[in-house]
Amino acid sequence: MKTISICILMCLTAGLAKADWLQFRGPNATAVSTDAKAPAEELKIAWTADLPGRGLSAPIVVGDKVFVTCSSGPGQETLHVFCFNAKDGSKRWERAMRATGRTMSHNKTCVAANTPCSDGDRVFALFSSNDLFAFDLDGNLLWLRGLTFDYPNASNSLGMSQSPVVIDGTLVVQSENDSESFAAGLDVATGRNKWKLERPKAANWTSATLWKGVAALQSSKGILGVDPATGKTVWNYEDGASTIPSSVVHGDLLYAVSKGITALSPEKGSVTQLWRNEKLNPGTASPLVLGDHLYVVNGAGVLIKASAKNGDEAWKLRLKGPFSGSPVAAGKRIYIVSERGSFQSIDPEAPEGKVVQEIDLKETVLTTPAISDGAIYVRSDAKLWKLQ
């Protein structure tokens, strides 16, 4: 019995030792790593890998593989999916496809703006052109869909960036815009629709948040909780929400980017508002919750720490901004990268908050980092970095 207990403990410990970063903002889209191994207090650049085109998509990590997308060509019509070796940055494989949908976008964004996601066995890459590809981890194409063929008016002249998520065998994809706006649940094995919902006709760049197995779809109208298997409404918050920074879940609560930050307790058929602080107003970056506190980066590049229980402000810390990407956290540190390429490591437990390390990446960075196995991955248009 003692031997069996030790074996079970070793298996459990091994399972907890390393957590993958499978989507935009990582585990359950919380932006907080569940990895037992936190990054070192003093980080250094372990390796860099060159990328051939533009990309606002964040990296994702599955086991010892790092995946990233980009777009290249005069009209960004070539769509790339890369797989790198996490250990040394060597390229395992690359796949290049031709866009079938519209590749128009604002100069600041690009066609590779949607972060890919994974269920641990497959990688799903969605692009602003509404082209969607599914690969296995070795780069074999499993299926593809040119969603523009099915929904020809689903586009946004500024470019789209809503990142897909996988929930219990369903790939939730959003293409929310001023015309043919929709969200759909696709079978991960075939790419066929399980369901499709009409969504508010308004440009929207937020990504789904996961709350107790429910896909929380955010729009200017509010946040709709849907069953990922059927698309049926579970609950509906109808008091408006942001169309740029995404909301975040912590425990049983949903912290909505709505009139500042509004803490919600969703239930089947209803949503209870617990508190609201209109001064906690995120700029472009999505908020995160670490421990008992909520962290918001406002439009002036100021990090605000507030109580997750009642929204009361604790302190403000001016960072070197501006920021397009969102902060992420691991252990007792928060990490964020400015548009000018300043990687900043923050100690949120310092009395007034403190930036404890800065690394100048010397590139324009408009993306959100990924964390896995004690390392942080950051990408620009030209490079992918591993910091460790």
C-alpha positions in Angstrom: 0.0 0.0 0.0 2.9 2.4 0.8 4.5 1.7 -2.6 1.2 2.3 -4.4 0.6 5.6 -2.4 4.1 6.8 -3.4 3.4 6.0 -7.1 0.1 7.8 -7.0 1.8 10.8 -5.4 4.6 10.9 -7.9 2.0 10.7 -10.8 0.0 13.6 -9.3 3.2 15.6 -8.7 4.3 15.0 -12.3 0.9 16.1 -13.6 1.1 19.4 -11.6 4.7 20.1 -12.4 4.1 21.6 -15.8 1.0 23.4 -17.2 0.5 24.1 -20.9 -0.6 27.6 -22.1 -3.2 26.5 -24.6 -4.9 29.8 -25.6 -5.0 33.6 -25.4 -4.3 34.4 -21.7 -3.5 30.8 -20.9 -5.4 28.5 -18.4 -9.1 29.2 -18.6 -8.2 32.6 -20.2 -7.2 33.9 -16.7 -3.8 35.2 -17.7 -2.4 33.4 -14.6 -0.1 30.4 -14.9 -1.0 27.3 -13.0 2.5 25.9 -13.5 4.2 24.7 -10.3 7.5 26.1 -11.7 7.5 29.9 -11.6 9.9 32.0 -13.8 13.2 33.0 -12.2 13.4 36.4 -10.4 16.1 37.5 -12.8 15.1 36.6 -16.3 17.4 36.4 -19.3 16.9 35.9 -23.0 17.3 32.1 -23.6 16.9 32.2 -27.3 15.2 34.0 -30.2 13.7 32.7 -33.4 13.0 34.8 -36.6 9.5 35.1 -38.0 8.8 36.0 -41.6 5.7 38.2 -41.2 3.4 40.2 -39.0 1.5 39.0 -36.0 -0.5 40.2 -33.1 -1.3 36.7 -32.0 0.2 35.4 -28.8 2.3 32.3 -28.6 0.8 29.1 -27.1 2.7 26.2 -25.6 1.8 22.5 -25.7 4.3 20.3 -23.9 7.7 21.0 -25.4 6.3 22.8 -28.5 5.6 26.5 -29.0 3.1 27.5 -31.6 2.8 31.0 -33.2 1.1 32.4 -36.3 2.0 35.3 -38.7 1.0 36.7 -42.0 3.2 37.8 -44.9 3.1 39.0 -48.5 2.1 42.4 -50.1 -1.5 41.9 -48.9 -0.7 39.6 -46.0 -2.3 36.8 -48.0 0.2 34.1 -46.9 -0.8 32.7 -43.5 1.8 30.9 -41.5 1.6 28.5 -38.5 5.0 27.7 -36.8 6.0 25.1 -34.3 9.2 25.7 -32.4 11.2 23.5 -30.0 10.7 25.1 -26.5 14.1 24.0 -25.4 16.3 25.7 -28.0 14.0 27.6 -30.4 14.7 25.3 -33.4 11.9 25.1 -35.9 10.1 21.8 -35.9 7.7 22.7 -38.7 6.1 25.5 -40.6 2.9 25.5 -42.7 2.0 28.3 -45.1 -1.5 28.7 -46.5 -3.3 31.1 -48.8 -6.0 33.4 -47.4 -9.4 32.9 -48.9 -11.1 35.8 -47.1 -10.6 39.5 -46.8 -7.1 40.6 -45.7 -7.8 44.3 -45.1 -6.8 45.7 -41.7 -5.8 48.8 -39.9 -2.0 49.5 -40.2 -1.5 48.8 -36.5 -3.0 45.3 -36.7 -2.7 42.5 -39.2 -4.3 39.3 -40.5 -2.5 37.1 -37.9 -4.2 38.9 -34.9 -6.1 36.0 -33.5 -4.2 33.8 -31.0 -4.4 30.1 -31.9 -5.6 27.5 -29.3 -5.2 23.8 -28.6 -6.9 21.0 -26.9 -3.6 19.2 -26.2 -3.9 17.1 -29.3 -4.6 19.6 -32.1 -3.8 23.2 -32.8 -6.5 25.5 -34.2 -5.4 28.7 -36.0 -7.9 31.3 -36.9 -7.0 34.4 -38.9 -8.7 37.8 -39.4 -9.5 36.6 -43.0 -11.9 34.1 -41.4 -9.6 31.2 -42.5 -9.5 28.4 -39.9 -7.0 25.5 -39.9 -6.7 22.5 -37.6 -3.4 20.6 -37.4 -2.1 17.8 -35.2 0.9 18.5 -33.1 3.2 17.2 -35.9 1.9 19.7 -38.4 -0.5 17.4 -40.4 -3.5 19.2 -41.7 -6.7 17.7 -40.2 -9.3 20.1 -41.7 -9.8 23.6 -42.8 -12.6 26.1 -43.3 -12.8 29.3 -45.3 -15.6 30.8 -43.2 -16.0 33.6 -45.7 -17.4 31.1 -48.1 -20.2 30.2 -45.6 -20.7 33.7 -44.3 -19.5 36.1 -47.0 -20.4 39.4 -45.2 -18.5 38.5 -42.0 -15.7 41.0 -42.0 -14.3 44.1 -40.5 -12.4 46.7 -42.4 -10.1 47.3 -39.4 -9.3 43.6 -39.0 -10.6 41.1 -36.5 -8.8 39.5 -33.6 -11.2 37.4 -31.5 -9.3 34.3 -30.4 -10.9 30.9 -30.4 -11.2 28.6 -27.3 -11.8 24.9 -26.9 -14.3 23.7 -24.3 -15.0 19.9 -24.0 -14.6 19.0 -27.6 -16.1 22.2 -29.0 -14.1 24.9 -30.7 -15.8 28.2 -30.0 -15.1 30.7 -32.9 -16.3 34.3 -33.0 -16.5 36.6 -36.0 -18.3 39.7 -34.7 -18.5 42.7 -36.9 -20.8 45.4 -38.3 -22.5 43.1 -40.8 -22.8 39.3 -40.6 -21.8 38.9 -37.0 -21.8 35.4 -35.5 -20.4 33.0 -33.0 -20.2 29.3 -33.7 -19.4 26.0 -31.9 -17.4 23.6 -34.2 -16.6 19.9 -33.7 -12.9 19.7 -33.0 -12.5 16.5 -35.0 -14.3 17.6 -38.2 -14.7 21.4 -38.1 -18.5 21.1 -38.7 -20.9 23.4 -37.0 -22.6 22.2 -33.9 -24.4 25.5 -33.5 -24.3 29.1 -34.7 -25.6 32.2 -33.0 -26.3 35.6 -34.5 -24.4 38.2 -32.5 -24.7 42.0 -32.1 -23.8 43.8 -35.3 -20.9 45.9 -34.0 -17.1 45.6 -34.4 -15.7 43.6 -31.5 -12.2 42.5 -30.7 -12.8 40.7 -27.3 -12.2 37.0 -26.9 -14.4 34.4 -25.0 -13.9 33.9 -21.3 -14.4 30.5 -19.6 -16.7 30.3 -16.6 -17.4 26.8 -15.1 -17.5 25.2 -18.5 -19.6 28.0 -20.0 -18.4 30.2 -22.9 -18.8 33.8 -21.9 -19.2 35.8 -25.1 -18.6 39.6 -24.6 -19.9 42.4 -26.8 -21.1 46.0 -26.6 -24.5 44.7 -25.4 -23.0 42.7 -22.4 -21.8 39.1 -21.8 -23.8 36.0 -22.9 -23.0 32.7 -21.2 -23.6 29.8 -23.6 -23.4 26.0 -23.3 -20.4 25.1 -25.6 -22.1 21.9 -26.7 -25.4 23.4 -27.8 -25.0 27.1 -28.0 -28.0 27.5 -25.7 -28.1 30.5 -23.3 -27.1 29.7 -19.7 -27.2 33.3 -18.5 -27.1 36.8 -19.9 -25.7 40.0 -18.5 -27.2 42.9 -20.5 -25.7 46.0 -19.1 -23.0 46.6 -21.8 -19.3 45.7 -22.0 -16.1 46.7 -23.7 -15.3 45.7 -27.2 -11.5 45.7 -26.8 -10.2 44.4 -23.4 -11.8 41.0 -22.4 -13.3 40.2 -19.1 -11.7 37.7 -16.7 -12.9 34.9 -14.4 -11.5 34.1 -11.0 -13.1 31.3 -8.9 -16.9 31.6 -9.1 -16.9 35.3 -10.2 -16.7 37.0 -13.5 -15.0 40.4 -13.5 -16.6 42.1 -16.5 -15.0 45.0 -18.3 -18.3 46.9 -18.1 -18.6 50.5 -16.9 -15.1 50.1 -15.4 -15.0 46.8 -13.7 -18.2 45.1 -12.6 -18.0 41.9 -10.5 -20.7 39.4 -11.4 -21.9 36.1 -9.9 -23.5 34.2 -12.8 -26.0 31.5 -12.1 -28.2 29.4 -14.4 -30.7 31.9 -15.8 -29.5 35.0 -13.9 -26.5 37.2 -13.1 -26.0 39.0 -9.8 -24.0 42.2 -9.6 -21.7 42.3 -6.5 -19.9 45.6 -7.0 -18.8 48.1 -9.6 -15.9 50.5 -9.8 -16.0 52.9 -12.8 -12.5 54.2 -12.0 -11.1 50.7 -12.8 -11.2 51.4 -16.5 -8.9 49.2 -18.6 -7.3 50.7 -21.7 -6.5 48.1 -24.3 -5.1 45.5 -21.9 -7.4 42.9 -20.3 -7.4 42.7 -16.5 -6.3 39.8 -14.4 -6.9 38.6 -10.8 -3.9 37.3 -8.7 -4.7 36.1 -5.3 -7.2 38.5 -3.6 -6.5 41.4 -5.9 -7.6 42.6 -9.3 -5.1 44.4 -11.6 -6.0 46.8 -14.4 -3.8 48.7 -16.8 -5.5 51.9 -17.8 -5.1 53.9 -21.0 -2.3 56.0 -19.5 -0.2 53.0 -18.8 -0.9 53.0 -15.0 -1.3 49.6 -13.3 -4.0 49.8 -10.6 -4.3 47.2 -7.8 -7.7 46.8 -6.3 -9.5 44.4 -4.0 -11.2 41.5 -5.8 -13.8 41.4 -3.0 -15.1 45.0 -3.2 -13.1 46.9 -5.9 -11.4 49.2 -3.5 -8.2 50.7 -4.9 -4.9 49.8 -3.1 -2.3 51.6 -5.2 -1.3 52.9 -8.6 2.0 52.2 -10.4 3.0 54.0 -13.6 4.6 51.7 -16.1 6.6 52.3 -19.2 3.8 52.2 -21.8 1.9 52.4 -24.0 0.4 48.9 -24.0 -1.5 46.9 -26.6 -0.9 43.4 -25.1 -2.3 42.3 -21.7 -0.5 41.4 -18.5 0.1 37.8 -17.4 1.2 36.4 -14.0 3.0 33.5 -12.5 4.0 32.9 -8.9 4.2 36.3 -7.2 5.1 38.3 -10.4 3.1 40.2 -13.1 4.6 40.5 -16.6 3.7 42.9 -19.3 5.5 44.2 -22.5 5.0 47.7 -23.8 4.5 48.6 -27.5 8.1 49.9 -27.5 9.4 46.4 -26.4 10.0 47.1 -22.7 9.4 43.8 -20.9 8.6 44.6 -17.3 8.4 42.3 -14.3 6.4 43.7 -11.4 6.2 42.8 -7.8 2.6 43.4 -6.8 3.2 42.7 -3.2 5.5 45.7 -2.7 3.8 48.4 -0.7 3.1 50.6 -3.8 4.0 48.0 -6.4 7.4 47.9 -8.0 9.0 47.1 -11.3 11.8 44.7 -10.4 13.2 44.0 -13.8 13.2 45.5 -17.3 14.4 43.9 -20.5 14.6 46.0 -23.7 13.6 43.7 -26.6 14.3 46.5 -29.1 11.2 45.6 -31.2 7.6 46.8 -31.4 5.6 44.4 -29.3 1.8 44.5 -29.5 1.1 41.1 -28.0 0.4 39.2 -24.8 3.1 36.9 -23.4 2.7 33.1 -22.7 4.1 31.3 -19.7 5.1 27.6 -19.4 7.6 25.5 -17.5 9.3 28.5 -15.8 9.7 30.4 -19.1 8.0 33.4 -20.7 7.4 33.6 -24.5 7.0 37.0 -26.2 6.6 37.7 -29.9 6.9 40.7 -32.2 6.5 40.9 -36.0 10.1 39.8 -36.5 11.0 37.6 -33.5 9.9 35.1 -30.9 11.7 35.2 -27.6 12.1 32.8 -24.7 12.9 34.5 -21.4 14.1 32.2 -18.6 
